[in-house]
Amino acid sequence: MKLKSLLLGSAAAMMTVSGANAADAVFAAEPEPMEYVKVCDTYGEGFFYIPGTETCMRIGGYVRTDFVYRDNGGPGTTTYSTTSVAAGSAVPSGGTLIGTVGGADIYSVASTPAAKTTEWQYRGRLNIDARNETDWGTLRSQLRIQGGNASGGGDANAVVDRALIQLGGLRLGYSDTFFTTNHGYGLSHGADTDGYYNYDQAIFLDYTFAANGFSATIGVQDSTSTAAISTAADPYDAYFGASYSAASFGRVAGTVIYDSSVNELAWKVSADITAIENLLIHAWYSGDNGSTRYVTGYLSPAAYAAARTQWQWGASIAYTLNSQITVWGGYTDADFKNAGLFSVGTHWNPVAGLSIRPEAVFGEGKYKEFRLRVVRSF
């Protein structure tokens, strides 16, 4: 009897406690449905939809490092760099005044390096590409941020290297110039040493019409932000270019640009031949009457004044052996003494996203250069 009473009492106590707990229980709210990032395959691999929008974005870039050995074959070749100081300031050591732009004096500074030198360089680059469709065509924006140090001596500041808006065929912003990009970046196989190919960046506005493999572009750029330093009151230079591409042979292109600082034209033509499987043949030629800086942007103003280069050209051949290895050779030249440069190299991609690129450069004189570049891209 006592055992039965004890069991009944225990059960009643448990029910009382359970009821109290039930009254005091806190129930978690149902989680809101999670909005997963969706893949956007409209514009190629790597794009995803920004949540809550119809805009597709791709984030990419690379990290790279270069080790370079140079042998000038003598006491060292005098080179020139360009620097600017506030107008009226003290003259930089070894500097020669070449003009004034926007309240700043531009100087060419001469230096004579040692016969044999080495450099360990690095660079990091981040690319952001956002696109969506509109009634007026594809709306696209590009932002490129990069930083590096040629000597590898410490931290490097990051800079905006591209800020570009595109709607349909209309482009507006800051990036590599059309005079550069319409012709494949020099030897066109990823070589670091492209000889005398002139790389320019500028603020520009242009429009491109494209149909059936043919494209034509017309635009204007601010030449004060290019290698073609303009001291004219009106720094805006107009350009026109066209290209034609076909799967059966490759691509041909031509560009003409008006240099307002000297009222003269510069021009460039190029061709990419891909008719043979795994083989790329690339060539370009650029010229003027010797007065513009678009042909000679690779030279400092002082060196250009002495050389008065009227043409430059380059050609290369690259063969892809397999999915991992490409070998190439190239030659570039300009119309001043001992300007020719011959380069050879290979690209080895042991795993996806990693490229190891040794190359060697030999000049018509005694100049030699050996470089090892390692790139991790994503």
JOJOVEN-V80150 format. One record per residue. N is the residue number from 1. SS is DSSP state (a for helix, b for strand, c for the rest). PSI is psi in degrees with one decimal (* if undefined). OMEGA is omega in radians with two decimals (999 if undefined). Layout:
# JOJOVEN-V80150
N/SS/PSI/OMEGA, N/SS/PSI/OMEGA
This chain:
# JOJOVEN-V80150
1/c/-43.4/3.12, 2/a/-39.1/3.14, 3/a/-40.2/3.13, 4/a/-42.6/3.13, 5/a/-38.6/3.14, 6/a/-43.4/-3.14, 7/a/-42.7/-3.13, 8/a/-38.2/3.12, 9/a/-40.0/3.13, 10/a/-41.9/3.14, 11/a/-41.9/3.13, 12/a/-39.4/3.12, 13/a/-42.2/3.13, 14/a/-40.3/-3.14, 15/a/-35.8/3.14, 16/a/-46.1/3.12, 17/a/-42.9/-3.14, 18/a/-39.9/3.13, 19/a/-40.1/3.11, 20/a/-43.2/3.12, 21/a/-38.9/-3.13, 22/a/-36.7/-3.13, 23/a/-31.6/-3.08, 24/a/-1.6/-3.03, 25/c/143.7/3.08, 26/c/123.2/-3.10, 27/c/129.5/3.13, 28/c/142.3/3.12, 29/c/150.1/3.08, 30/c/130.3/3.13, 31/c/143.4/3.09, 32/c/146.3/-3.14, 33/c/132.6/-3.13, 34/c/135.9/3.13, 35/c/100.4/-3.10, 36/c/150.4/3.07, 37/c/129.0/-3.11, 38/c/142.9/3.10, 39/b/136.4/3.07, 40/c/111.4/-3.10, 41/c/10.7/-3.11, 42/c/-35.5/-3.01, 43/c/13.3/3.12, 44/c/-173.6/-3.07, 45/c/149.0/3.01, 46/c/-6.6/-3.13, 47/c/147.3/3.06, 48/b/156.4/3.12, 49/b/131.3/2.96, 50/c/123.5/-3.05, 51/c/133.3/3.10, 52/c/3.7/-3.11, 53/c/172.9/3.03, 54/c/15.6/-3.13, 55/c/132.6/3.11, 56/b/140.7/-3.10, 57/b/145.7/3.01, 58/b/132.6/3.08, 59/b/124.4/-3.12, 60/b/-170.1/3.12, 61/b/-159.4/3.09, 62/b/164.1/2.95, 63/b/131.9/-3.10, 64/b/158.8/3.05, 65/b/145.1/-3.13, 66/b/137.6/2.92, 67/b/126.2/-3.02, 68/b/133.0/3.00, 69/b/127.3/-3.14, 70/b/139.4/3.08, 71/b/109.6/3.14, 72/c/-7.9/3.08, 73/c/21.9/-3.11, 74/c/-156.2/-3.12, 75/c/-0.3/-3.10, 76/c/138.7/-3.12, 77/c/129.6/-3.14, 78/b/128.1/3.10, 79/b/169.4/-3.07, 80/b/141.5/3.03, 81/b/160.6/-3.11, 82/b/134.8/3.10, 83/b/158.9/-3.13, 84/b/144.2/3.07, 85/b/162.9/3.10, 86/b/138.8/-3.10, 87/c/132.8/3.13, 88/c/-4.0/3.14, 89/c/171.9/3.14, 90/c/146.3/-3.13, 91/c/128.8/3.09, 92/c/149.6/-3.14, 93/c/127.1/-3.14, 94/c/11.0/-3.05, 95/b/147.4/3.06, 96/b/123.2/-3.11, 97/b/129.2/-3.14, 98/b/-9.1/3.11, 99/b/175.5/3.12, 100/b/130.4/-3.13, 101/b/120.6/3.04, 102/c/40.6/3.11, 103/c/9.9/3.11, 104/b/136.6/3.05, 105/b/130.4/-3.14, 106/b/124.5/-3.11, 107/b/146.0/2.94, 108/b/126.5/-3.06, 109/b/123.0/-3.12, 110/b/144.3/3.05, 111/b/148.9/3.14, 112/b/107.6/-3.09, 113/c/168.9/3.03, 114/c/159.6/-3.09, 115/c/-38.8/-3.11, 116/b/127.0/-3.10, 117/b/158.3/3.04, 118/b/152.4/3.06, 119/b/143.5/2.98, 120/b/110.6/-2.99, 121/b/161.6/3.04, 122/b/159.8/3.06, 123/b/144.9/2.97, 124/b/139.8/-3.12, 125/b/137.3/3.09, 126/b/124.5/3.12, 127/b/132.3/3.06, 128/b/122.8/-3.07, 129/b/118.1/-3.12, 130/b/134.3/-3.08, 131/b/148.7/2.95, 132/b/159.7/-3.10, 133/b/141.8/3.08, 134/b/174.9/3.08, 135/c/-18.2/-3.13, 136/c/9.4/-3.12, 137/b/-170.5/-3.11, 138/b/127.0/3.02, 139/b/122.7/-3.04, 140/b/141.5/2.98, 141/b/142.7/3.13, 142/b/134.0/3.07, 143/b/126.5/3.13, 144/b/122.9/3.13, 145/b/131.3/-3.13, 146/b/160.3/3.09, 147/b/150.7/3.14, 148/b/168.2/-3.12, 149/b/117.4/-3.07, 150/c/-31.9/-3.09, 151/c/-9.1/-3.13, 152/c/24.2/-3.03, 153/c/1.5/-3.13, 154/c/-165.0/3.14, 155/c/153.8/3.10, 156/c/141.9/3.08, 157/c/143.0/3.05, 158/c/143.3/-3.13, 159/b/158.4/3.01, 160/b/112.5/-3.07, 161/b/-14.0/3.07, 162/b/134.4/3.05, 163/b/99.2/-2.89, 164/b/136.0/3.05, 165/b/136.2/3.14, 166/b/132.6/3.06, 167/b/109.8/-3.03, 168/c/-125.0/3.13, 169/c/1.7/-3.09, 170/b/130.6/3.10, 171/b/142.1/3.13, 172/b/130.2/3.09, 173/b/-156.7/-3.07, 174/b/127.9/-3.14, 175/b/-171.5/3.01, 176/b/140.2/-3.05, 177/c/158.3/3.10, 178/a/-33.1/3.10, 179/a/-26.3/3.07, 180/a/-53.8/-2.93, 181/a/-23.1/-3.11, 182/c/-3.8/-3.02, 183/c/20.3/2.87, 184/c/20.6/3.03, 185/c/66.4/3.00, 186/c/-124.2/-3.04, 187/c/-8.6/2.89, 188/c/26.2/3.06, 189/c/19.1/3.10, 190/c/10.9/3.10, 191/c/145.7/3.08, 192/c/-36.0/-3.11, 193/c/100.2/-3.11, 194/c/15.6/3.10, 195/c/-117.7/-2.97, 196/c/19.5/3.09, 197/c/132.9/-3.03, 198/c/118.0/3.09, 199/c/126.6/-3.13, 200/c/148.4/2.92, 201/b/148.0/-3.09, 202/b/164.1/2.90, 203/b/129.5/-3.05, 204/b/164.8/3.01, 205/b/124.1/3.10, 206/b/166.3/3.11, 207/b/135.8/-3.14, 208/b/129.0/2.98, 209/b/131.5/-3.11, 210/b/135.5/3.10, 211/b/132.9/3.01, 212/c/41.9/3.10, 213/c/-11.2/-3.14, 214/b/140.6/3.04, 215/b/148.5/3.09, 216/b/136.2/-3.08, 217/b/136.7/3.04, 218/b/139.2/-3.08, 219/b/-178.8/3.11, 220/b/144.4/-3.13, 221/b/158.5/3.08, 222/b/105.3/-3.01, 223/a/-10.2/3.13, 224/a/-15.4/3.12, 225/a/14.1/3.11, 226/c/176.9/3.04, 227/c/-19.7/3.10, 228/c/77.7/-3.08, 229/c/123.6/-3.11, 230/c/130.3/3.06, 231/c/9.8/-3.13, 232/c/157.2/3.10, 233/c/-33.4/3.11, 234/c/104.0/-3.04, 235/c/6.9/-3.00, 236/b/125.5/-3.08, 237/b/132.7/-3.13, 238/b/150.4/3.14, 239/b/156.9/3.07, 240/b/137.8/3.12, 241/b/159.0/3.13, 242/b/158.6/3.09, 243/b/159.5/3.06, 244/b/130.8/-3.12, 245/b/143.5/3.08, 246/b/139.1/-3.11, 247/c/-25.3/-3.06, 248/c/-24.3/-3.10, 249/c/-31.8/-3.12, 250/b/-126.9/-3.02, 251/b/141.4/3.00, 252/b/149.1/-3.07, 253/b/154.9/3.08, 254/b/145.1/-3.14, 255/b/140.7/3.03, 256/b/135.9/3.11, 257/b/140.9/3.14, 258/b/118.1/3.13, 259/b/103.8/-3.06, 260/c/-20.5/-3.10, 261/c/-23.3/3.13, 262/c/1.9/-3.13, 263/c/45.2/3.13, 264/b/163.9/-3.14, 265/b/147.4/2.92, 266/b/152.6/-3.08, 267/b/160.6/-3.13, 268/b/140.2/3.06, 269/b/153.8/3.13, 270/b/162.5/3.11, 271/b/140.0/3.00, 272/b/116.3/-3.11, 273/b/119.2/-3.11, 274/c/23.3/-3.05, 275/c/-27.3/3.14, 276/c/131.0/-3.08, 277/c/135.3/3.09, 278/c/5.5/-3.10, 279/b/129.0/3.07, 280/b/124.2/3.05, 281/b/123.9/-3.07, 282/b/140.1/3.09, 283/b/148.8/3.09, 284/b/154.1/3.12, 285/b/135.5/-3.14, 286/b/143.6/-3.10, 287/b/165.7/3.02, 288/c/-164.8/3.13, 289/c/12.8/3.13, 290/c/4.3/-3.05, 291/c/-17.0/-3.11, 292/c/163.5/3.09, 293/c/-0.2/-3.12, 294/c/-25.2/3.08, 295/c/-28.7/-2.99, 296/c/29.1/-3.12, 297/c/-18.8/3.11, 298/c/-15.7/3.12, 299/c/150.2/2.99, 300/c/159.0/3.12, 301/a/-39.9/-3.13, 302/a/-43.1/3.12, 303/a/-38.5/3.10, 304/a/-42.3/-3.14, 305/a/-33.9/3.13, 306/a/-37.7/-3.04, 307/a/-38.1/-3.06, 308/c/48.9/-3.10, 309/c/132.7/3.13, 310/c/-10.0/3.13, 311/b/159.6/3.01, 312/b/151.1/3.13, 313/b/165.1/3.09, 314/b/155.5/3.11, 315/b/146.6/3.14, 316/b/160.8/3.07, 317/b/132.3/-3.12, 318/b/135.1/3.14, 319/b/127.7/3.13, 320/b/110.7/-3.10, 321/c/-42.5/3.11, 322/c/-168.7/-3.07, 323/c/-12.6/-3.07, 324/c/-24.2/-2.96, 325/b/130.0/2.99, 326/b/134.1/3.09, 327/b/150.9/-3.07, 328/b/161.6/3.01, 329/b/149.7/-3.10, 330/b/162.8/3.12, 331/b/135.3/3.05, 332/b/153.6/-3.09, 333/b/160.2/3.06, 334/b/165.1/-2.98, 335/c/58.3/2.88, 336/c/164.4/-2.93, 337/c/136.3/3.09, 338/c/39.6/-3.10, 339/c/-19.9/-3.03, 340/c/138.0/3.11, 341/b/127.6/3.09, 342/b/131.6/-3.11, 343/b/146.2/3.09, 344/b/154.2/3.13, 345/b/-177.5/3.11, 346/b/153.9/3.01, 347/b/122.2/3.09, 348/b/121.6/-3.14, 349/b/84.2/-3.04, 350/b/-32.5/3.08, 351/b/162.0/3.14, 352/c/130.4/3.10, 353/c/-2.9/-3.13, 354/b/128.4/-3.13, 355/b/130.4/3.10, 356/b/122.3/-2.91, 357/b/90.1/2.99, 358/b/143.6/3.07, 359/b/157.4/3.14, 360/b/144.0/-3.12, 361/b/136.0/3.14, 362/b/127.5/3.14, 363/b/165.7/3.10, 364/c/-29.6/3.04, 365/c/-130.6/-3.13, 366/c/8.4/-3.06, 367/c/135.7/3.06, 368/b/146.3/3.11, 369/b/135.9/3.09, 370/b/133.7/-3.02, 371/b/140.4/2.99, 372/b/118.3/3.13, 373/b/133.6/3.06, 374/b/127.3/-3.06, 375/b/127.7/2.98, 376/b/110.2/-3.10, 377/b/155.2/3.14, 378/c/*/999
